[in-house]
């Protein structure tokens, strides 16, 4: 490869290494002792003595330096007198008397020039190296505080299009409008329409907000700048505002373009919530962002696209029309959306003939795109570990159990007594779930320890997506949660700590039924919850103190009443269906895990007494 084809970075590296090599050679030549190079430096008087005694066989004069070769083969060096000196003439006569061959070589260069070169070269190299480092740091290193860190993303870089995004078809249609405007703006401006200056993508984590932005970058034929909200703020005051200015200055030179700010809540939180008041660095950054998006100067041709999962903490000035004109909610995918996402994440995987993606979509309610991608990857890892040729449905089932409940803990020792109690506990959950009309279908029960502290689990999955829940459904859920504790008392007449998590969930549901949903017969349709969010401290919901102590006592009594009624109902159901409970528990002890279809077959032929 010739020098003209070397990349600039490699050329600088090669040049720098060559300079270091030359400097090293000069330093070695200067400071390495002559004795280590095979030449011994001696005094002139001793040199004369060696000549007079006949121990020198050859001499070479090089200016003021005299080099000799001894009869033993050693080389010596001395500084001789000037040519006009009597000593110089006496030395020549002695050499002739002793028959020593001598010769004259011209001196190698000007000594003072060589000395100047050797001392000045390191200084020049240090200056050049320091200048190069300064330019490098100012171009994107430690000293480039005020420069934007936004990355220019091209279509070839992302290779993600709208075909790679599924489950959010309505959102895709909304953002396609931006791409169409950038491709053919005349169709919109002819009617006087203006494209939104800012679009805010809002949704839970993992729903595909950043993926959607990458798809826009892959579809749009205009420059696309990507940056994270945390890249603006530094410990030095004014750096964030300078980076915002620099980012928009770069964007204005390439209009029309899109600027994508991921996790904008890192810089766009409400002002006045942090320490330092208006002089806080984050607030100065936000002020500059507000001015750039819709300030005194027009900002045409730059579309700001941002994503966040905390829209509640954003400053109102950031959300007003003229800055973020449009807020697009990216929701969790529904049943059909999950199936479409599963198809995307499995299109490059070898699936077995028994894999049913529609069934997997039904068994994963509430999963977002990131969860489904992780599920598919876990299934592929399990199949590869088992040296299978294809990913089977059993691999997806095991991966789903891993995602929901954690890894199996086969090495955990459990006594037979504890194992029996766990089996009855989980069988109680499952049987109560089968007997209640509004409970979700039981998909699987297991007494295999998983994750942290989970000695068993009962998995219930809804048959369809639901967006509102009735009081009967919530009360049935309370009853199912108490099924484990009730089974322990019915069979063993004792209580264990295994129901701790069930009690926690049941108490939370009952509290919300009374305080938030107005489902208490005595209190009636009233909401006593108060949502108070402290932005700086990150608090979510704190207990309201706006009602009296008497009302608080009534709320507590209603919560306790709901919990006791649900527990009594679960215990009554299990007492009336003791035969079914025993059969489920014994089979669970034998197999350790039961699927929904196996549970149905076990309960066939039994005269079950469902809830009235």
C-alpha positions in Angstrom: 0.0 0.0 0.0 1.5 3.3 -1.0 1.4 6.4 1.2 -1.3 8.1 -0.9 -3.7 5.2 0.0 -3.1 5.3 3.7 -6.0 6.7 5.7 -5.2 9.9 7.5 -5.4 8.3 10.9 -3.0 5.5 10.0 -0.6 8.0 8.3 -0.5 10.1 11.5 0.2 7.0 13.5 3.0 5.8 11.2 4.6 9.3 11.2 4.5 9.5 14.9 6.1 6.1 15.3 8.9 7.0 12.9 9.7 10.2 14.8 9.8 8.3 18.0 12.2 5.8 16.4 14.6 8.5 15.2 14.5 10.2 18.6 15.3 6.9 20.3 18.3 6.3 18.1 19.7 9.7 18.8 19.3 9.3 22.5 21.0 5.9 22.3 23.8 7.3 20.3 24.2 10.2 22.8 23.8 8.6 26.2 24.7 5.0 25.7 28.2 4.4 27.1 30.9 3.8 24.6 32.0 0.8 26.5 28.7 -0.9 25.8 29.3 -0.3 22.0 32.7 -2.0 22.0 34.8 1.2 22.3 36.7 2.2 25.4 37.4 5.9 26.0 40.8 6.7 27.6 43.0 9.7 28.4 45.5 11.0 25.8 48.5 10.3 28.2 47.5 6.7 28.6 47.0 6.5 24.8 50.6 7.7 24.4 51.9 5.1 26.9 50.1 2.3 25.0 51.8 3.5 21.7 55.2 3.7 23.3 55.0 0.1 24.7 53.9 -1.3 21.3 50.4 -2.3 22.3 48.7 -0.3 19.5 48.7 -1.7 15.9 46.6 0.8 14.1 45.5 4.5 14.6 42.9 6.6 12.8 42.8 10.4 13.2 39.3 12.0 12.9 39.7 15.7 13.7 40.3 16.0 17.4 39.3 12.3 18.0 41.9 9.6 17.8 40.7 6.0 17.6 43.1 3.1 18.0 43.1 -0.7 17.6 45.1 -2.6 20.2 47.0 -5.8 19.5 44.5 -7.6 21.6 41.7 -6.6 19.3 40.1 -4.0 21.6 39.2 -0.5 20.3 40.1 2.7 22.2 39.2 6.3 21.8 40.8 9.5 23.0 40.6 13.3 22.5 43.9 14.4 20.9 45.5 17.8 20.8 45.2 20.3 17.9 47.4 19.8 14.9 49.7 22.7 15.7 50.5 21.3 19.1 54.0 19.8 19.8 52.2 16.8 21.4 50.5 16.1 18.1 53.9 16.1 16.2 55.4 14.0 19.0 52.6 11.4 18.6 53.2 11.1 14.9 56.9 10.6 15.4 56.3 7.9 18.0 53.9 6.1 15.7 56.5 6.0 12.9 59.2 4.8 15.3 56.9 2.0 16.5 55.8 1.1 13.0 52.2 1.7 13.7 50.0 2.3 10.7 47.9 5.4 10.9 45.5 7.3 8.6 43.4 10.4 8.5 39.6 10.5 8.1 37.6 13.7 7.7 35.5 14.5 10.7 31.8 13.4 10.6 29.9 16.6 10.4 30.1 19.8 12.4 30.1 18.9 16.1 28.3 22.0 17.3 25.7 21.5 14.6 25.2 17.9 15.6 24.9 18.9 19.2 22.3 21.5 18.4 20.4 19.0 16.3 20.4 16.4 19.1 19.2 18.9 21.7 16.7 20.7 19.6 15.0 17.7 18.0 13.3 16.4 21.2 12.0 19.9 21.9 10.6 20.2 18.4 9.0 16.7 18.7 7.4 17.6 22.0 6.0 20.8 20.6 4.6 19.0 17.5 3.1 16.3 19.6 1.5 18.8 22.0 0.0 20.7 19.0 -1.4 17.5 17.5 -3.0 16.5 20.8 -4.6 20.0 21.2 -6.1 19.8 17.7 -7.3 16.3 18.3 -9.0 17.2 21.6 -10.6 20.3 20.2 -11.9 18.2 17.3 -13.9 15.8 19.5 -12.0 15.0 22.7 -11.8 16.2 26.2 -11.6 19.9 25.3 -14.6 19.9 23.0 -17.1 20.6 25.8 -19.3 22.9 23.7 -19.5 20.7 20.7 -22.6 18.6 20.1 -22.3 14.9 20.3 -25.1 14.2 17.9 -24.3 11.5 15.4 -25.3 11.8 11.8 -27.1 8.6 10.9 -27.5 7.5 7.2 -29.8 5.0 5.6 -26.9 2.6 5.0 -26.0 2.7 8.7 -29.4 1.8 10.2 -30.8 -0.6 7.6 -34.0 -0.5 9.6 -37.2 0.4 7.9 -40.9 0.4 8.7 -41.1 -3.3 7.7 -39.0 -4.0 10.8 -41.5 -2.4 13.1 -44.7 -4.2 14.0 -47.5 -4.0 16.6 -47.9 -0.2 16.4 -49.5 0.3 12.9 -51.3 3.5 13.9 -48.1 5.1 15.2 -46.3 4.1 12.0 -49.0 5.9 9.9 -48.5 9.0 12.0 -44.8 9.2 11.5 -45.0 8.3 7.8 -46.5 11.7 7.3 -43.1 13.3 8.4 -41.2 11.1 5.9 -43.7 12.0 3.1 -43.3 15.7 3.8 -39.6 15.5 3.7 -39.7 13.6 0.4 -42.3 15.8 -1.3 -42.8 19.1 0.7 -44.6 20.8 -2.3 -47.7 18.7 -1.9 -48.2 20.1 1.6 -47.0 23.7 1.2 -49.2 24.1 -1.8 -52.2 23.9 0.5 -50.6 26.0 3.2 -49.9 23.1 5.5 -47.0 23.2 7.9 -45.2 20.1 9.2 -45.1 19.8 13.0 -41.9 21.3 14.4 -41.6 18.6 17.1 -43.0 15.1 17.6 -42.9 13.4 21.0 -43.0 9.6 21.2 -44.4 8.5 24.6 -44.8 5.0 25.8 -43.7 2.3 28.3 -40.1 1.0 28.1 -39.6 -1.5 25.3 -42.5 -0.6 23.1 -40.3 0.4 20.2 -39.9 4.2 20.4 -36.1 4.2 19.6 -36.7 1.4 17.0 -39.3 3.6 15.4 -36.8 6.5 15.2 -34.2 4.2 13.6 -36.8 3.2 11.0 -37.5 6.9 10.3 -33.8 7.4 9.8 -33.8 4.4 7.4 -36.8 5.6 5.4 -36.2 9.4 5.3 -33.9 10.6 2.5 -32.6 13.5 4.7 -29.9 13.9 7.3 -30.9 12.3 10.6 -29.1 13.4 13.8 -29.3 11.2 16.9 -28.4 12.1 20.4 -29.3 11.1 24.0 -30.7 13.6 26.5 -27.9 12.7 28.9 -25.3 13.8 26.4 -26.1 17.5 26.9 -25.5 17.8 30.6 -22.0 17.9 32.1 -20.6 19.1 35.4 -19.4 22.3 33.9 -22.0 25.2 33.8 -23.0 26.3 30.3 -21.7 23.2 28.4 -25.2 21.8 27.9 -26.5 25.0 26.4 -23.5 25.3 24.1 -24.0 21.8 22.9 -27.7 22.5 22.1 -26.6 25.6 20.1 -24.0 23.7 18.2 -26.4 20.8 17.4 -29.0 23.1 15.9 -26.3 25.1 14.0 -25.1 21.9 12.4 -28.7 20.9 11.7 -29.6 24.2 10.0 -26.7 23.8 7.6 -28.3 20.5 6.3 -32.0 21.4 6.2 -34.4 19.7 5.8 -33.3 17.3 8.5 -34.5 15.4 11.6 -33.0 15.7 15.1 -33.8 12.7 17.4 -33.4 13.2 21.1 -33.7 9.9 23.0 -34.7 10.0 26.7 -35.5 13.7 26.6 -36.7 13.6 30.2 -33.0 13.7 31.2 -32.8 17.3 30.1 -36.5 18.4 29.8 -37.7 18.0 33.4 -39.8 20.8 34.9 -37.8 23.8 35.9 -37.6 24.8 39.6 -37.5 21.2 40.8 -33.7 20.8 41.1 -31.1 22.3 43.4 -29.7 25.6 42.4 -33.0 27.1 41.0 -32.8 28.8 37.6 -29.0 28.6 37.7 -29.0 24.8 37.5 -27.0 23.5 34.5 -29.9 21.3 33.4 -32.3 24.2 33.4 -30.0 26.3 31.4 -29.8 23.5 28.9 -33.6 23.2 28.8 -33.9 27.0 28.3 -31.6 26.9 25.3 -33.5 23.9 23.8 -36.8 25.8 24.2 -35.3 28.9 22.5 -33.9 26.8 19.6 -37.1 24.9 19.0 -39.4 28.0 18.9 -37.6 31.2 19.9 -37.1 34.6 18.4 -35.3 33.2 15.3 -37.1 31.0 12.9 -36.1 27.4 12.9 -37.5 26.1 9.7 -36.6 22.8 8.1 -35.4 21.1 11.4 -37.9 18.6 12.8 -37.2 17.5 16.4 -38.2 13.9 17.2 -38.0 12.9 20.9 -38.8 9.8 22.9 -39.5 9.4 26.6 -41.4 7.1 29.0 -41.9 9.8 31.6 -44.0 12.6 29.9 -45.4 13.6 33.3 -42.1 15.1 34.4 -41.5 17.2 31.2 -41.7 21.0 31.4 -45.0 22.4 30.1 -43.2 24.9 27.9 -41.6 22.0 26.1 -45.0 20.4 25.4 -46.8 23.4 24.0 -47.7 23.8 20.3 -44.9 25.3 18.3 -42.3 23.1 20.1 -43.7 19.6 20.4 -46.9 20.0 18.3 -47.8 16.3 18.3 -47.6 13.7 21.1 -47.8 10.2 19.8 -48.4 7.4 22.3 -46.6 4.2 21.5 -48.8 1.6 23.4 -48.2 -2.0 24.4 -49.0 -4.2 21.4 -52.3 -6.1 21.4 -52.8 -9.7 20.5 -52.4 -9.3 16.7 -49.5 -6.9 17.3 -47.6 -9.4 19.5 -48.1 -12.1 16.8 -46.7 -9.7 14.2 -43.7 -8.9 16.4 -43.0 -12.6 17.0 -43.0 -13.1 13.2 -40.3 -10.4 12.8 -38.1 -11.8 15.6 -38.4 -15.4 14.4 -38.0 -14.8 10.6 -34.2 -15.5 10.8 -34.7 -18.5 13.2 -35.3 -22.1 12.3 -38.7 -23.0 13.8 -40.1 -26.5 14.3 -43.4 -27.5 12.8 -45.1 -27.4 16.2 -44.4 -23.8 16.9 -47.6 -21.7 17.0 -46.9 -18.0 17.1 -50.6 -17.1 17.5 -50.7 -19.3 20.7 -47.5 -17.6 22.0 -49.1 -14.2 21.4 -52.1 -15.3 23.5 -49.9 -16.5 26.3 -47.9 -13.3 26.5 -50.4 -10.5 27.5 -48.7 -7.3 28.5 -45.4 -8.2 26.8 -43.8 -5.4 24.8 -41.5 -5.7 21.8 -38.3 -6.0 23.9 -39.9 -8.7 26.0 -40.9 -10.7 22.9 -37.4 -10.3 21.4 -35.9 -11.6 24.6 -38.4 -14.5 24.6 -37.4 -15.6 21.1 -33.7 -15.3 21.9 -34.1 -17.4 25.1 -35.9 -20.1 23.1 -33.1 -20.2 20.5 -30.5 -20.5 23.2 -32.3 -23.3 24.9 -32.7 -25.2 21.6 -29.0 -24.7 20.8 -28.0 -25.9 24.2 -30.0 -29.1 23.7 -28.3 -29.5 20.2 -31.7 -29.4 18.4 -32.0 -28.7 14.7 -35.1 -26.5 15.2 -36.6 -24.4 17.9 -39.6 -26.3 19.3 -42.7 -25.1 21.1 -41.3 -26.7 24.3 -38.4 -24.3 24.1 -40.7 -21.3 23.9 -42.7 -22.6 26.9 -39.5 -23.0 28.9 -38.3 -19.6 27.8 -41.6 -18.1 28.9 -41.3 -19.7 32.3 -37.8 -18.3 32.6 -38.9 -14.8 31.6 -41.9 -14.8 34.0 -40.5 -16.7 37.0 -36.7 -17.1 36.6 -34.3 -20.0 36.2 -34.8 -23.5 37.6 -33.1 -24.2 40.9 -32.6 -28.0 40.7 -29.9 -28.0 43.3 -32.2 -26.6 46.1 -32.9 -29.2 48.7 -36.5 -29.3 49.9 -37.8 -31.8 52.4 -40.7 -34.1 51.6 -42.9 -32.3 54.1 -42.2 -28.9 52.6 -42.6 -30.2 49.1 -46.1 -31.5 50.0 -47.1 -28.2 51.5 -45.9 -26.4 48.3 -47.8 -28.8 46.1 -51.1 -28.2 48.1 -50.4 -24.5 48.1 -50.1 -24.3 44.3 -52.9 -26.8 43.8 -55.1 -24.5 45.9 -54.4 -21.6 43.6 -55.1 -23.6 40.5 -58.3 -25.2 41.8 -59.8 -21.9 43.0 -58.9 -20.4 39.6 -60.8 -23.3 37.8 -63.9 -22.9 40.0 -64.4 -19.2 39.8 -66.3 -17.8 36.7 -64.3 -14.6 36.3 -60.8 -15.8 37.0 -58.2 -16.1 34.2 -57.6 -19.7 32.9 -54.9 -21.6 34.6 -52.1 -22.2 32.1 -49.6 -24.0 34.2 -48.7 -25.0 37.8 -45.3 -26.0 39.0 -43.4 -26.8 42.2 -40.0 -26.5 40.7 -38.1 -23.7 42.5 -37.3 -20.8 40.3 -35.7 -17.4 40.6 -35.3 -15.8 44.0 -37.4 -17.5 46.6 -40.1 -18.8 44.3 -40.6 -22.5 45.4 -43.5 -22.9 43.0 -45.9 -20.9 40.8 -49.4 -20.9 39.3 -49.5 -19.2 35.9 -52.8 -17.8 34.8 -53.1 -16.1 31.4 -56.1 -14.3 30.0 -57.6 -15.4 26.7 -57.7 -11.9 25.3 -56.5 -8.4 26.0 -58.6 -6.4 28.5 -58.5 -2.7 29.1 -61.1 -2.4 31.9 -61.7 -4.8 34.8 -65.0 -5.4 36.6 -65.5 -5.7 40.4 -66.3 -9.4 40.0 -63.1 -10.0 38.2 -61.0 -8.2 40.9 -62.8 -10.1 43.7 -62.2 -13.4 41.9 -58.6 -12.5 41.6 -58.5 -11.8 45.4 -60.0 -15.2 46.0 -57.4 -17.0 43.8 -54.6 -15.2 45.6 -55.9 -16.6 48.9 -56.3 -20.1 47.5 -52.7 -21.2 48.6 -53.1 -20.0 52.2 -56.6 -21.6 52.4 -55.3 -24.9 51.1 -52.6 -25.0 53.8 -55.2 -24.5 56.5 -57.7 -27.0 55.0 -55.2 -29.8 54.7 -52.5 -29.1 57.3 -54.5 -26.8 59.7 -51.5 -24.5 59.8 -50.0 -21.5 58.1 -46.7 -21.0 56.4 -44.6 -18.1 55.1 -45.2 -19.2 51.5 -48.2 -16.9 51.1 -46.3 -13.7 51.9 -46.3 -12.5 48.3 -49.9 -13.5 47.8 -50.9 -11.4 50.8 -49.0 -8.5 49.5 -50.7 -8.5 46.1 -54.1 -9.1 47.6 -53.8 -6.2 50.0 -52.7 -3.9 47.2 -55.7 -4.9 45.0 -58.2 -4.5 47.9 -56.7 -1.1 48.7 -57.1 0.1 45.2 -60.7 -1.3 45.0 -61.6 0.9 48.0 -59.5 4.0 47.6 -59.2 4.5 43.8 -61.9 2.5 42.1 -64.8 3.3 44.4 -65.9 -0.4 44.7 -66.8 -0.3 48.4 -70.5 -0.7 49.2 -70.2 1.4 52.4 -68.0 4.2 51.1 -69.6 4.3 47.7 -68.2 5.9 44.5 -65.4 7.9 45.9 -61.7 8.3 45.1 -59.5 9.1 48.0 -56.1 8.6 46.4 -54.0 11.6 45.6 -51.2 11.5 43.0 -48.4 13.7 44.2 -45.2 13.5 42.3 -42.0 15.0 43.6 -39.9 15.3 40.5 -36.6 15.8 42.1 -36.9 13.1 44.7 -38.6 10.7 42.2 -41.6 9.8 44.5 -44.6 8.3 42.9 -47.8 8.1 44.9 -47.9 9.2 48.5 -50.8 8.7 50.9 -53.3 11.5 50.9 -53.9 13.3 54.2 -56.9 15.4 53.0 -59.6 13.3 54.6 -60.4 12.8 58.3 -59.2 10.1 60.6 -62.7 8.7 60.8 -62.8 8.3 57.0 -59.4 6.7 57.1 -60.6 4.2 59.7 -63.6 3.3 57.5 -61.2 2.8 54.5 -59.1 0.4 56.6 -62.2 -1.5 57.8 -63.4 -1.9 54.2 -60.0 -3.2 53.0 -59.9 -5.8 55.8 -63.6 -6.8 55.1 -62.8 -7.4 51.4 -59.7 -9.5 52.3 -61.6 -11.6 54.8 -64.5 -12.2 52.5 -62.1 -13.4 49.7 -60.2 -15.7 52.1 -63.4 -17.2 53.5 -64.7 -17.8 50.0 -61.4 -19.5 49.0 -61.5 -21.8 52.0 -65.1 -22.7 51.5 -64.4 -23.7 47.9 -61.5 -25.9 48.7 -63.4 -27.6 51.6 -66.2 -28.5 49.3 -63.8 -29.8 46.6 -61.3 -31.5 48.8 -61.1 -34.6 46.6 -60.1 -32.5 43.6 -57.5 -30.7 45.7 -55.9 -34.0 46.8 -55.8 -35.3 43.2 -54.2 -32.2 41.9 -51.6 -32.1 44.7 -50.7 -35.8 44.3 -50.2 -35.5 40.6 -48.2 -32.3 41.1 -45.9 -34.2 43.5 -45.4 -36.9 40.9 -44.8 -34.7 37.8 -43.7 -31.4 39.5 -45.4 -29.4 36.7 -48.9 -29.6 35.1 -50.1 -27.9 31.9 -53.7 -26.5 31.6 -54.9 -29.4 29.5 -53.5 -31.9 32.0 -55.4 -30.2 34.8 -58.6 -30.4 32.9 -58.1 -34.1 32.3 -57.4 -34.7 36.0 -60.6 -33.0 37.1 -62.8 -34.9 34.6 -65.4 -37.1 36.2 -65.3 -35.2 39.5 -68.4 -33.6 40.8 -66.9 -30.1 41.2 -68.9 -27.6 43.2 -68.1 -24.1 41.7 -68.6 -20.8 43.4 -72.2 -19.6 43.8 
